[in-house]
Amino acid sequence: MSNTRSVDCRSAQMQYAPQYFLSTAARAKIIGSQEVHVKKGSTISLSCVVNVHASSISWYHGSSIVDFDSARGGISLETEKTEGGTSSRLMLTRATLRDSGNYTCVPTGAISASVQVHVLNGEHPAAMQTSSGVPCPTHQALILLFVSLNSCNVSKLIFFISNLLETMRFLLTTTIAHFLVHLRRLACTPCAGRAKCTSFLLLTLATIGTRLSNLRRGKATTSLAPANPDSAQGSHELR
């Protein structure tokens, strides 16, 4: 009895086991973005591929089929059979504002695909299409790419600028303090020694100008007093 029940259980499992079926739907696919922006007067280029060998492919503008013999002119269609399916390319030269709208690639026996076309009169959006159908890169994208590729150099530049500013602050602070000390001594010095003090102050001002010039050139001067023996001696005598 136990063996019979075991067989019945296995039979029931096989009977209710789920079954899966793999199928590939025949469908069209738009090459590129689903939103295309073109400038007025340029060429609209739309391409789609079908994963089966479709007997024919038609294009619709809105609900109307694209008429290659219309008075508009400048409309062409290229269809090519490949090993993997069929490709179609619709081209409209001298785009006008009336060419804006929804375009649908409709292959025979396959699911269609659509793309929205915007013909612009002088605007320059990010997705602007060139005559070859390739979007033009924007200035923002180029800047972002440059920064991402040179992030290490940018970090070094920021570090260098911060160090330069700190050096400038230190040199200016110490130089001004040094100048004020000698200016105070000049005010308290008798007339006999003022000539030497005045000469020393002029040299100090020249030193400040030289340091500022060196900072502009990327050089840092660590000396705090002018390199003049007479000035140094005059300062020593004042003390």
C-alpha positions as CSV (number, residue, x, y, z in Angstrom):
1,M,0.0,0.0,0.0
2,S,2.8,2.4,0.9
3,N,4.5,2.0,-2.6
4,T,1.2,2.7,-4.4
5,R,0.7,6.0,-2.4
6,S,4.2,7.1,-3.3
7,V,3.7,6.6,-7.0
8,D,0.4,8.5,-6.9
9,C,2.0,11.4,-5.1
10,R,4.7,11.7,-7.8
11,S,2.1,11.5,-10.5
12,A,0.2,14.3,-9.0
13,Q,3.3,16.5,-8.8
14,M,4.1,15.9,-12.4
15,Q,0.5,16.7,-13.4
16,Y,0.5,20.1,-11.7
17,A,4.1,21.2,-12.4
18,P,4.2,24.6,-14.2
19,Q,5.3,24.7,-17.8
20,Y,7.2,27.6,-19.3
21,F,7.3,28.6,-22.9
22,L,10.0,30.9,-24.4
23,S,8.9,33.1,-27.3
24,T,10.5,36.2,-28.9
25,A,8.1,38.8,-30.1
26,A,8.7,40.5,-33.4
27,R,9.1,44.2,-32.7
28,A,10.7,47.4,-34.0
29,K,13.1,49.5,-32.1
30,I,14.1,53.1,-32.6
31,I,17.9,53.7,-32.8
32,G,18.9,56.5,-30.5
33,S,16.8,58.7,-28.2
34,Q,13.0,58.7,-28.0
35,E,13.1,62.5,-28.1
36,V,14.9,64.1,-31.0
37,H,15.5,67.9,-31.3
38,V,16.6,69.3,-34.7
39,K,17.2,72.9,-35.8
40,K,14.9,74.4,-38.5
41,G,16.4,73.8,-42.0
42,S,18.5,70.8,-41.0
43,T,18.0,67.2,-41.8
44,I,15.8,64.8,-39.7
45,S,17.3,61.3,-39.6
46,L,15.2,58.5,-38.0
47,S,16.3,54.9,-37.9
48,C,14.6,51.7,-36.6
49,V,15.5,48.0,-36.6
50,V,13.2,45.0,-36.6
51,N,14.4,41.7,-35.2
52,V,12.6,39.7,-38.0
53,H,12.7,39.9,-41.8
54,A,9.7,42.2,-42.3
55,S,8.3,42.2,-45.8
56,S,7.8,46.0,-45.6
57,I,8.2,48.9,-43.2
58,S,6.1,52.1,-43.3
59,W,6.5,55.3,-41.4
60,Y,3.7,57.4,-40.0
61,H,3.7,61.1,-39.0
62,G,1.0,61.3,-36.4
63,S,-1.9,59.3,-37.8
64,S,-0.9,59.8,-41.5
65,I,1.5,57.7,-43.5
66,V,4.6,59.5,-44.7
67,D,4.0,60.4,-48.4
68,F,7.3,60.3,-50.3
69,D,5.6,61.9,-53.3
70,S,4.1,64.8,-51.5
71,A,4.6,68.5,-52.5
72,R,7.0,68.9,-49.5
73,G,9.8,66.9,-51.2
74,G,13.1,66.0,-49.6
75,I,11.8,62.7,-48.1
76,S,13.7,59.5,-48.6
77,L,13.6,56.0,-47.1
78,E,16.3,53.4,-47.0
79,T,15.4,49.7,-46.1
80,E,18.0,47.0,-45.7
81,K,17.8,43.3,-45.0
82,T,20.3,41.9,-42.5
83,E,21.0,38.5,-41.0
84,G,19.3,39.5,-37.8
85,G,16.3,41.3,-39.3
86,T,15.4,44.5,-41.2
87,S,16.6,48.1,-40.8
88,S,14.8,51.3,-42.0
89,R,16.0,54.9,-42.1
90,L,13.7,57.8,-42.8
91,M,15.3,61.1,-43.8
92,L,13.6,64.5,-44.2
93,T,15.8,67.4,-45.5
94,R,15.1,71.1,-44.8
95,A,13.1,70.5,-41.7
96,T,10.3,72.9,-40.9
97,L,8.2,73.5,-37.9
98,R,5.4,71.4,-39.4
99,D,7.7,68.3,-39.4
100,S,7.5,68.2,-35.6
101,G,5.4,65.5,-34.0
102,N,5.3,61.7,-33.4
103,Y,6.9,59.4,-36.0
104,T,6.1,55.7,-35.9
105,C,8.0,52.8,-37.5
106,V,5.4,50.2,-38.5
107,P,6.8,46.9,-39.9
108,T,4.6,44.2,-41.3
109,G,3.9,41.5,-38.8
110,A,5.8,43.2,-35.9
111,I,5.2,45.6,-33.1
112,S,5.8,49.2,-34.0
113,A,8.0,51.8,-32.3
114,S,7.7,55.6,-32.0
115,V,9.9,58.7,-31.6
116,Q,9.0,62.3,-30.9
117,V,10.6,64.9,-33.1
118,H,10.9,68.6,-32.1
119,V,11.9,71.1,-34.8
120,L,13.2,74.2,-33.1
121,N,13.6,77.7,-34.5
122,G,17.0,78.9,-33.2
123,E,17.0,77.2,-29.8
124,H,20.0,75.0,-28.8
125,P,18.8,72.2,-26.4
126,A,21.1,69.5,-25.0
127,A,19.7,66.8,-27.3
128,M,20.2,68.8,-30.6
129,Q,20.7,66.3,-33.4
130,T,23.3,66.9,-36.1
131,S,23.0,66.0,-39.7
132,S,24.4,62.5,-38.9
133,G,21.9,61.9,-36.2
134,V,24.4,62.1,-33.3
135,P,23.6,64.5,-30.4
136,C,26.0,67.4,-30.0
137,P,27.7,67.6,-26.6
138,T,27.0,70.6,-24.5
139,H,29.4,72.9,-22.7
140,Q,28.2,71.6,-19.4
141,A,29.0,68.0,-20.4
142,L,32.5,69.0,-21.6
143,I,33.2,70.8,-18.4
144,L,32.0,67.8,-16.3
145,L,34.2,65.5,-18.4
146,F,37.2,67.7,-18.0
147,V,36.7,68.0,-14.2
148,S,36.2,64.3,-13.8
149,L,39.4,63.5,-15.8
150,N,41.4,66.1,-13.9
151,S,40.0,65.8,-10.4
152,C,43.5,65.0,-9.1
153,N,44.9,68.2,-10.7
154,V,42.0,70.3,-9.3
155,S,42.8,69.0,-5.8
156,K,46.4,70.0,-6.2
157,L,45.5,73.4,-7.5
158,I,43.2,74.1,-4.5
159,F,45.9,72.9,-2.1
160,F,48.5,75.2,-3.8
161,I,46.1,78.2,-3.7
162,S,45.4,77.7,0.0
163,N,49.1,77.5,0.8
164,L,49.8,80.6,-1.3
165,L,47.1,82.6,0.5
166,E,48.4,81.5,3.9
167,T,52.0,82.6,2.9
168,M,50.8,86.0,1.7
169,R,48.9,86.6,4.9
170,F,52.0,85.7,7.0
171,L,54.4,87.8,5.0
172,L,52.1,90.9,4.9
173,T,51.4,90.6,8.6
174,T,55.0,90.4,9.7
175,T,56.2,93.1,7.2
176,I,53.5,95.6,8.3
177,A,54.3,94.9,12.0
178,H,58.0,95.4,11.3
179,F,57.3,98.7,9.5
180,L,55.1,100.0,12.3
181,V,57.8,99.3,14.9
182,H,60.4,101.4,13.0
183,L,57.8,104.1,12.3
184,R,57.3,104.4,16.1
185,R,61.0,104.6,16.6
186,L,61.3,107.3,14.0
187,A,58.7,109.4,15.9
188,C,60.7,109.1,19.1
189,T,64.2,109.7,17.6
190,P,66.0,113.1,17.7
191,C,66.5,115.0,14.5
192,A,70.1,113.8,14.2
193,G,69.1,110.2,13.7
194,R,65.9,110.7,11.7
195,A,67.8,110.7,8.3
196,K,68.9,107.2,8.8
197,C,65.5,106.1,10.1
198,T,63.8,107.7,7.1
199,S,66.2,105.9,4.8
200,F,65.4,102.6,6.6
201,L,61.7,103.1,6.3
202,L,62.0,103.8,2.5
203,L,63.9,100.6,2.2
204,T,61.2,98.8,4.2
205,L,58.6,100.1,1.8
206,A,60.7,98.9,-1.1
207,T,60.9,95.5,0.5
208,I,57.2,95.3,0.8
209,G,56.8,96.1,-2.9
210,T,59.4,93.5,-3.8
211,R,57.6,90.8,-1.7
212,L,54.3,91.6,-3.4
213,S,56.0,91.3,-6.8
214,N,57.6,88.0,-5.8
215,L,54.2,86.7,-4.6
216,R,52.7,87.5,-8.0
217,R,55.4,85.6,-9.7
218,G,54.9,82.6,-7.3
219,K,58.0,83.3,-5.2
220,A,58.0,83.7,-1.4
221,T,60.6,85.8,0.5
222,T,61.3,84.7,4.1
223,S,63.4,87.7,5.0
224,L,61.7,90.3,7.2
225,A,64.3,93.2,6.9
226,P,65.8,94.8,3.9
227,A,69.3,93.4,2.9
228,N,71.1,96.7,3.4
229,P,74.1,96.9,5.9
230,D,73.7,100.7,6.4
231,S,70.1,100.3,7.2
232,A,70.7,97.5,9.6
233,Q,73.4,99.6,11.3
234,G,71.2,102.6,11.5
235,S,68.5,100.5,13.1
236,H,71.0,99.2,15.6
237,E,72.1,102.7,16.5
238,L,68.5,103.8,17.1
239,R,68.2,101.1,19.7
